């Protein structure tokens, strides 16, 4: 699937001229559950919103994350009934997080170093967004298309002019 460069330019205006921050790429208001909610509620939210992660909160404070893999491997392997266990039982506590004003390169480095696909975005302990490897890949594709377009223009400018037949 080829991304439409003009649509991406609308999404990230001026992104080639200025450093992009996590806030520019993140999903705002990510799906969340409370640490005391059942695994059933977490799974239902994942299905309803078609996501592979929910952020786990204690009040408004981020305390963990649960991925679809956590549900299948941690809870499923133990044959747990999702209605009988709470999110705190299987969440990954204290996930790696990033600030909204961080550079996107820092987000890419953290995702790579920690082998995760998504990072919660927090101001202090308050969850404000989520940035994913897919968000970074989309943005990278946008930048690469722009670079290739500029290279083609430069190559075309270097071509000798062809005489017009008389």
Secondary structure by P-SEA (a helix, b strand, c coil): ccccaaaaaaacccccccccccccccccccccccccccaaaaaaaaaaacccbbbbbccccccccccaaaaacccccccccccccccccccccccccccccccaaaaaaaaaaacccbbbbbccccccccccaaaaaaaaaaaaaaaaaaaaaaaaaacccccccc
